[in-house]
Amino acid sequence: MISDSTVASLEPTDGRSAAADSPLALGTQAPGEAVRPSLTNGGEAAERVDSWETDELEQDGGWFGDESAAFVASLGVHLAVLLLLALTPLIASLEPDGLVIVASEAEDPVDEFRIVDDLAYSELPAEEIGANNSAELGMAEASAEMFAEIAEIPSPVDMEADVSGDIFVNNLFSQPVAPLDKLSDQKGKIGEGVQGAAGAIDRLTFEILKSLEERPTLVVWLFDQSGSLIRQREEIRGRFDQIYEELGIVIQERENKLSRDERRELPLLTSIIGFGQDVKLFTDEPIDDLAEIKSVVDGLPIDTSGAERPFTAIELAVDRYKSLRRSSGGGPERNVILVVVSDERGDDWDRLESAIKSCRRYGMPVYVIGTPAPFGREHLMVKYVDPDPQFDQTPQWAEVDAGPESLMPEMVRIGFSGNFEDEPVIDSGFGPYGLTRLAYETGGIFFTVHPNRDVNRDVRRGEIEPFASDLRRFFDPNVMARYRPDYLSSQDYEKRLKSSPLRTSLVAAAMQAAPALDRPMTRFVKRSEAQLAGELTRAQQDAAKLEPALVRLAAILEPGLKDRQKEATPRWRAGYDLAMGRVLAQKVRTETYNAMLAKAKRGLAFEDAKNNTWLILPDDEISVGSKWEREAELAKQLLQEVVDQHPGTPWGYLASQELTTPLGWKWKEEFTDLAPPPAQNPGNNNNNPPAPADDQRRMLAKPPSRPVPKL
């Protein structure tokens, strides 16, 4: 291909015609030199011939006149041109290319030697770890460069970058000295979704291996002692065999007891801390014996206080083992990894900042095996089954504090079905704010564990496994990477809020109570004019009570409208558009419902004389005022943009649900029988007589039940 610079160098620059630059005017060139015009010029040659012949004629006295001289000159010029044309094939054979294109020499492809720093993991538990497990070849090929279009668990390495910062795995142990107090650019991973704790443990094993490659390591397990973690603790305890045996560290039989100094040389040591209302270290000294580790985990008592203090437990662990991270000549004595296992957000938020500061100072990454935070909510329900089989095994539902996923509420609590609390709870894509930020700021990973994780459909409540949270919808971690919350201190978070009217208005509206038209009266039977007017008035009053709150919410959100195009962060833009769209939709529904009732009070005539009942039903048409038509159009426009621009997210999901409910109303008439026949008594076939006395004595007694403990 000819470069632009080469073409430009060939174009005439002195006003000559294109013919002057034709191949006829080009001379030969040495290899590697640029093309240049020939020194031979037909016009100049003609002038020299003409001058020579004139001088000769003048010296000899001339034997022919001016016309003869012109003839000779013309003949000479034409002979010169013919000679050049005759020599052209010879020149072309010597120089086949009249134009030289200089290109860089192509380099032979060299196979790149690449060290694999990240792996692909399956969220399904395997009997063994590594390529020899039950998954066999499929697991071995999971780290191949080309295997499948869609990974079983999408790796956050392939996530699209967030405008607010990058998420990447960082090895805090790359620095040979401690304390590590300058980790401003080192962040961890968040929203790593897995189906079970075993999947998180497999990934954690890889992180421990990376640590052991540098120096001996201490792993501190911090277990939530609440009753809702019983099943998860058992699953992790059962996985300890694979962890420690795969690492090749455990020596199960010792002939001689090691001294304390000898114990310090072991590559991998373990310590266990439990937390609830109180925080306790269950291993006075770090241990390496697998049987002893499992025995300590089995013996953790259940805390029934309902309080969890994970950040206090983190600070205890850092203070206890910070001496291992102090530099002693060749570097720290050990790496220290902290692993928190909890399904709640923690009640000691006031210790979050100090816990982050302590972990970063001594270079201790925090890995959290937790549960997803509900989108825009603080609480969710957990399916609890009594762990003691001697008691009733009927599932019960208990409330836990598991959210929200952001520092401040960023979703307006308003429902398209009427009551926000009655709507299905969906996954936020991230863990509770405090523990997730702790993992992010210290270079660890937050694993969101849920056994019913399925991003392709809604999960029915009957499918939810015991001790799992009631979440009906999950979202792809790859998609949610762009919607990461702002993991900032409260001061920095407030600064960002104040810099944006859109963000300020959204958070302000999210902190307000948002009433909705909850199950409005839709059926009005006309027995008399007065009776019908009374029922219509009572229904109007219910709607009128909600209108001021909805008007106030719309006014709070309105200042952000002019800044929508300036907001570049997908999370804030989606949050605002959804909030404004839902508030306007609910406002239009409520006010047009009121207006339609007022219209009915002024008189409605049945088209069919036998009908006596009016039904008010949702409808796309708004027939009571142009003001509400404009607001309805804006609401639908905002909601549709959320659906189009943020697919596969909680905002897009809720916006699509909102759009399925019309914003207007219409009247429909029908007949109601005011004197229905009495209900018939059931026949003998429907009776259920008590069992005989002998059979009753043979029946098994129902196991006793006990109330759900505080979780």
Secondary structure, 3 states (H helix, E strand, C coil): CCCHHHHHHHCCCCCCCHHHHCHHHECCCCCCCCCCECCCCHHHHHHHHHHHHHHHHHHHCCCCCHHHHHHHHHHHHHHHHHHHHHHHHHHHHHCCCCCCCCCCCCCCCCCCCCCCCCCCCCCCCCCCCCCCCCCCHHHHHHHCCCCCCCCCCCCHHHCCCECCECCCCCCHHHCCCCCECCCCCCCCEEEEEECCHHHHHHHHHHHHHHHHCCCCEEEEEEEECEHHHHHHHHHHHHHHHHHHHHCCCCCCCCCCCCCHHHHHCCCEEEEEEEECCCEEECCCCCECCHHHHHHHHHCCCCECECCCCHHHHHHHHHHHHHHHHCECCCCECCEEEEEEECCCCCCCHHHHHHHHHHHHHECCCEEEEECCCECCCCEEEEEECCCCCCCCCCCEEEEEECCCCCCCCCCCCCECCECHHHCCCCECCCCCHHHHHHHHHCCCEEEEECCCCCCCCCCCHHHCCCCCECCCCCCCHHHHHHHCCCCCCHHHHHHHHHCCHHHHHHHHHHCCCCCCCCCCCCEEECCCHHHHHHHHHHHHHHHHHHHHHHHHHHHHHHHHHHHCCCCCCHHHHHHHHHHHHHHHHHHHHHHHHHHHHHHHHCCCCCCCCCCCEEEEEEECCCCCCHHHHHHHHHHHHHHHHHHHHCCCCHHHHHHHHHHCCCCEEEEEEECCCCCCCCCCCCCHHHCCCCCCHHHHHHCCCCCCCCCCCEC
